[in-house]
Amino acid sequence: LHPVRGQATWIDARLEGPATGWGGYAMPARAGLMVGATHDRGDPDPRPRAADDGRNLAALARARPALARRLA
């Protein structure tokens, strides 16, 4: 077994319509919108990282630019 670190990003916003996926995802959650996720093999560190939130939001902006603009 090898460690794989993943981080999802929660946004205080609502997603109109169903969840969407593109290799990443955006889906409604109880506390807003969940966007994700990073996937880093060999990284066992469980602490949240601002840089990984940035990666998730950048992936959202590339894949679903209209949704990213609504959330900005």
DSSP file with accessible surface (Angstrom, degrees, kcal/mol):
  #  RESIDUE AA STRUCTURE BP1 BP2  ACC     N-H-->O    O-->H-N    N-H-->O    O-->H-N    TCO  KAPPA ALPHA  PHI   PSI    X-CA   Y-CA   Z-CA
    1    1 A L              0   0  218      0, 0.0     0, 0.0     0, 0.0     0, 0.0   0.000 360.0 360.0 360.0 145.0    0.0    0.0    0.0
    2    2 A H        -     0   0  164     41,-0.0    41,-0.1     2,-0.0     2,-0.0  -0.980 360.0-106.0-129.8 140.9    1.1    3.5   -0.8
    3    3 A P        -     0   0   61      0, 0.0    39,-3.5     0, 0.0     2,-0.4  -0.343  30.6-171.2 -66.2 144.2   -0.3    6.8    0.7
    4    4 A V  E     -A   41   0A  63     37,-0.3     2,-0.4    38,-0.2    37,-0.2  -0.979   8.7-154.3-135.2 120.9   -2.4    9.0   -1.5
    5    5 A R  E     +A   40   0A  14     35,-2.6    35,-3.0    -2,-0.4     2,-0.4  -0.819  15.4 177.4 -98.5 134.0   -3.4   12.4   -0.3
    6    6 A G        -     0   0   53     -2,-0.4     2,-0.4    33,-0.2    33,-0.2  -0.989   8.6-167.5-134.1 144.8   -6.6   14.1   -1.5
    7    7 A Q        -     0   0   17     -2,-0.4    31,-1.9    31,-0.2    30,-0.5  -0.990   3.5-161.7-135.8 127.3   -8.1   17.4   -0.5
    8    8 A A        -     0   0   20     -2,-0.4     2,-0.4    29,-0.2    28,-0.2  -0.701  16.1-135.7 -97.4 158.6  -11.6   18.7   -1.3
    9    9 A T  E     -B   35   0B   8     26,-3.5    26,-3.1    -2,-0.3     2,-0.4  -0.965   9.7-150.9-119.3 128.3  -12.5   22.4   -1.1
   10   10 A W  E     -B   34   0B 152     -2,-0.4     2,-0.4    24,-0.2    24,-0.2  -0.862  12.6-169.0-100.6 135.1  -15.7   23.6    0.4
   11   11 A I  E     -B   33   0B  34     22,-3.0    22,-3.0    -2,-0.4     2,-2.0  -0.966  29.2-124.2-123.9 138.0  -17.3   26.8   -0.8
   12   12 A D  S    S+     0   0  160     -2,-0.4     2,-0.3    20,-0.2    20,-0.2  -0.579  78.9  94.3 -80.1  79.5  -20.1   28.8    0.8
   13   13 A A  S    S-     0   0   24     -2,-2.0     2,-0.4    18,-0.1    -2,-0.1  -0.963  70.5-112.6-158.1 169.2  -22.3   28.7   -2.3
   14   14 A R        -     0   0  194     -2,-0.3     2,-0.6    14,-0.1    19,-0.1  -0.893  17.0-139.6-113.9 145.7  -25.0   26.7   -4.0
   15   15 A L        -     0   0   22     -2,-0.4     2,-0.6    17,-0.2     4,-0.0  -0.911  16.4-143.2-102.1 119.5  -24.8   24.7   -7.1
   16   16 A E        +     0   0  145     -2,-0.6    -2,-0.0     2,-0.0     0, 0.0  -0.742  69.8   1.6 -81.8 123.4  -27.9   25.0   -9.3
   17   17 A G  S    S-     0   0   50     -2,-0.6    -2,-0.1     3,-0.0     3,-0.1  -0.444 108.3 -25.9  95.8-169.6  -28.7   21.7  -10.9
   18   18 A P  S    S-     0   0  113      0, 0.0    -2,-0.0     0, 0.0     0, 0.0  -0.187  76.1 -79.7 -77.3 169.3  -27.0   18.3  -10.5
   19   19 A A        -     0   0   59      9,-0.1     2,-0.4    -4,-0.0     8,-0.2  -0.225  47.4-147.1 -58.9 154.8  -23.4   17.6   -9.5
   20   20 A T  E     -C   26   0B  34      6,-2.6     6,-2.3    -3,-0.1     2,-0.3  -0.973  12.8-169.0-130.8 145.5  -20.9   17.9  -12.4
   21   21 A G  E     +C   25   0B  47     -2,-0.4     4,-0.2     4,-0.2     6,-0.0  -0.960  24.0 157.1-135.4 154.2  -17.7   16.0  -13.1
   22   22 A W  S    S-     0   0   67      2,-2.3     3,-0.2    -2,-0.3    -1,-0.1   0.183  92.7 -54.7-155.1  16.4  -14.8   16.4  -15.4
   23   23 A G  S    S+     0   0   92      1,-1.1     2,-0.2    40,-0.0    -2,-0.0  -0.178 142.4  45.1 111.4 -30.6  -11.9   14.5  -13.8
   24   24 A G  S    S-     0   0   13     35,-0.1    -2,-2.3    36,-0.0    -1,-1.1  -0.445  87.6-141.2-113.1-164.5  -12.6   16.7  -10.8
   25   25 A Y  E     -CD  21  36B  75     11,-2.3    11,-2.1    -4,-0.2     2,-0.4  -0.994  17.9-155.3-158.9 159.7  -16.1   17.5   -9.5
   26   26 A A  E     +CD  20  35B   0     -6,-2.3    -6,-2.6    -2,-0.3     9,-0.2  -0.977  29.9 164.0-136.4 127.3  -18.5   20.1   -8.0
   27   27 A M  E     - D   0  34B  73      7,-2.4     7,-3.0    -2,-0.4    -2,-0.0  -0.997  40.8 -98.9-146.8 147.2  -21.3   18.8   -5.9
   28   28 A P  E     - D   0  33B  69      0, 0.0     2,-0.3     0, 0.0     5,-0.2  -0.373  42.4-178.2 -61.9 143.8  -23.9   20.2   -3.4
   29   29 A A  E >   - D   0  32B  29      3,-2.9     3,-1.6     1,-0.0   -19,-0.0  -0.901  42.5-101.1-135.4 167.0  -23.0   19.5    0.2
   30   30 A R  T 3  S+     0   0  261     -2,-0.3     3,-0.1     1,-0.3    -1,-0.0   0.858 122.8  41.9 -58.1 -35.6  -24.7   20.3    3.4
   31   31 A A  T 3  S-     0   0   74      1,-0.1     2,-0.5    -3,-0.0    -1,-0.3  -0.121 130.6 -75.2-106.7  35.1  -22.5   23.3    4.0
   32   32 A G  E <  S- D   0  29B  10     -3,-1.6    -3,-2.9   -20,-0.2     2,-0.4  -0.941  86.4 -13.6 121.7-126.7  -22.4   24.7    0.5
   33   33 A L  E     -BD  11  28B   0    -22,-3.0   -22,-3.0    -2,-0.5     2,-0.5  -0.956  49.7-150.7-125.7 133.8  -20.5   23.3   -2.5
   34   34 A M  E     -BD  10  27B  32     -7,-3.0    -7,-2.4    -2,-0.4     2,-0.4  -0.917  15.8-177.0-106.7 128.9  -17.7   20.7   -2.5
   35   35 A V  E     -BD   9  26B   1    -26,-3.1   -26,-3.5    -2,-0.5     2,-0.3  -0.968  27.8 -64.8-123.0 136.9  -15.1   21.0   -5.3
   36   36 A G  E     - D   0  25B   4    -11,-2.1   -11,-2.3    -2,-0.4   -28,-0.2  -0.977  31.8 -69.0-169.2-169.6  -12.3   18.5   -5.7
   37   37 A A        -     0   0   39    -30,-0.5   -29,-0.2    -2,-0.3    -1,-0.2   0.634   4.6-165.8-135.7 156.9  -10.1   16.9   -5.4
   38   38 A T        -     0   0    8    -31,-1.9     2,-0.3     2,-0.0   -31,-0.2  -0.301  18.9-163.5 -68.6 161.9   -6.4   16.7   -5.4
   39   39 A H        +     0   0  112    -33,-0.2     2,-0.6     2,-0.0   -33,-0.2  -0.800  12.8 172.8-152.5  98.1   -4.8   13.3   -5.7
   40   40 A D  E >   -A    5   0A  34    -35,-3.0   -35,-2.6    -2,-0.3     3,-1.1  -0.913  20.3-147.0-121.4 106.6   -1.2   13.1   -4.7
   41   41 A R  E 3  S+A    4   0A 190     -2,-0.6   -37,-0.3   -37,-0.2    -2,-0.0  -0.386  81.7  20.3 -69.4 143.2    0.5    9.7   -4.5
   42   42 A G  T 3  S+     0   0   53    -39,-3.5    -1,-0.2     1,-0.2   -38,-0.2   0.555  91.5 117.5  78.9   9.3    3.2    9.2   -1.9
   43   43 A D    <   +     0   0   34     -3,-1.1    -1,-0.2   -40,-0.4    -3,-0.1  -0.900  32.7 173.8-113.1 106.8    2.1   12.1    0.3
   44   44 A P        +     0   0  102      0, 0.0    -1,-0.1     0, 0.0   -40,-0.1   0.500  39.5 118.7 -90.0  -1.2    0.9   11.0    3.7
   45   45 A D        -     0   0   35      1,-0.2    -2,-0.0   -40,-0.0     0, 0.0  -0.501  42.4-170.1 -73.2 117.7    0.4   14.5    5.2
   46   46 A P        +     0   0  117      0, 0.0    -1,-0.2     0, 0.0   -40,-0.0   0.536  46.7 115.2 -86.1  -4.4   -3.3   15.0    6.2
   47   47 A R  S    S-     0   0  168      1,-0.1    -2,-0.0     0, 0.0     0, 0.0  -0.405  72.7-109.2 -71.4 139.5   -3.1   18.7    7.0
   48   48 A P        -     0   0  113      0, 0.0     2,-0.4     0, 0.0    -1,-0.1  -0.324  32.7-153.3 -63.0 148.5   -5.2   21.0    4.7
   49   49 A R     >  -     0   0   69      1,-0.1     4,-1.6     0, 0.0     3,-0.5  -0.993  19.4-148.2-129.4 130.8   -3.2   23.2    2.3
   50   50 A A  H  > S+     0   0   84     -2,-0.4     4,-2.3     1,-0.2     5,-0.2   0.869 102.5  59.8 -60.8 -36.1   -4.2   26.5    0.8
   51   51 A A  H  > S+     0   0   71      1,-0.2     4,-2.0     2,-0.2    -1,-0.2   0.869 103.2  50.9 -62.7 -34.5   -2.3   25.6   -2.3
   52   52 A D  H  > S+     0   0    5     -3,-0.5     4,-2.4     2,-0.2    -1,-0.2   0.865 106.4  53.5 -73.9 -33.9   -4.5   22.5   -2.8
   53   53 A D  H  X S+     0   0   56     -4,-1.6     4,-2.5     2,-0.2     5,-0.2   0.933 109.2  51.1 -59.6 -41.9   -7.6   24.7   -2.5
   54   54 A G  H  X S+     0   0   38     -4,-2.3     4,-2.5     1,-0.2    -2,-0.2   0.899 108.3  50.9 -61.5 -41.1   -6.1   26.8   -5.2
   55   55 A R  H  X S+     0   0  107     -4,-2.0     4,-2.4     2,-0.2    -1,-0.2   0.916 110.7  49.0 -62.8 -42.5   -5.5   23.7   -7.4
   56   56 A N  H  X S+     0   0    7     -4,-2.4     4,-2.1     2,-0.2    -2,-0.2   0.925 113.6  45.5 -64.0 -43.7   -9.1   22.6   -7.0
   57   57 A L  H  X S+     0   0   73     -4,-2.5     4,-2.4     2,-0.2    -2,-0.2   0.876 111.9  52.0 -69.9 -34.4  -10.4   26.1   -7.9
   58   58 A A  H  X S+     0   0   40     -4,-2.5     4,-2.1    -5,-0.2    -1,-0.2   0.908 109.1  50.4 -66.6 -39.8   -8.1   26.4  -10.8
   59   59 A A  H  X S+     0   0   22     -4,-2.4     4,-2.4     2,-0.2     5,-0.3   0.912 110.4  50.1 -63.8 -40.6   -9.3   23.0  -12.1
   60   60 A L  H  X S+     0   0    2     -4,-2.1     4,-3.3     1,-0.2     8,-0.3   0.932 109.3  51.4 -60.9 -45.3  -12.9   24.2  -11.7
   61   61 A A  H  < S+     0   0   46     -4,-2.4    -2,-0.2     1,-0.2    -1,-0.2   0.872 113.0  45.1 -62.8 -36.7  -12.1   27.4  -13.7
   62   62 A R  H  < S+     0   0  189     -4,-2.1    -1,-0.2     2,-0.1    -2,-0.2   0.906 123.1  34.2 -71.7 -42.1  -10.5   25.4  -16.5
   63   63 A A  H  < S+     0   0   29     -4,-2.4    -2,-0.2     1,-0.2    -3,-0.2   0.849 135.5  18.6 -85.5 -37.2  -13.3   22.8  -16.8
   64   64 A R     X  +     0   0   88     -4,-3.3     4,-2.5    -5,-0.3     3,-0.2  -0.596  67.9 167.1-134.5  69.1  -16.4   24.8  -15.9
   65   65 A P  H  > S+     0   0   60      0, 0.0     4,-2.5     0, 0.0     5,-0.2   0.863  76.5  54.0 -59.9 -36.3  -15.5   28.5  -16.4
   66   66 A A  H  > S+     0   0   52      2,-0.2     4,-1.9     1,-0.2     5,-0.1   0.925 111.1  45.9 -64.9 -42.0  -19.1   29.7  -16.2
   67   67 A L  H  > S+     0   0   14     -3,-0.2     4,-1.6     1,-0.2    -1,-0.2   0.937 111.8  51.8 -64.4 -44.3  -19.6   28.0  -12.8
   68   68 A A  H  X S+     0   0   19     -4,-2.5     4,-1.0    -8,-0.3    -2,-0.2   0.904 108.5  51.3 -60.8 -41.0  -16.3   29.3  -11.5
   69   69 A R  H  < S+     0   0  174     -4,-2.5     3,-0.5     1,-0.2    -1,-0.2   0.894 107.4  52.8 -64.0 -39.5  -17.2   32.9  -12.5
   70   70 A R  H  < S+     0   0  149     -4,-1.9    -1,-0.2     1,-0.2    -2,-0.2   0.837 111.5  47.2 -63.5 -30.9  -20.6   32.6  -10.6
   71   71 A L  H  <        0   0   43     -4,-1.6    -1,-0.2    -3,-0.1    -2,-0.2   0.647 360.0 360.0 -85.1 -16.5  -18.7   31.5   -7.5
   72   72 A A     <        0   0  121     -4,-1.0    -3,-0.0    -3,-0.5    -4,-0.0  -0.223 360.0 360.0 -71.9 360.0  -16.1   34.3   -7.7
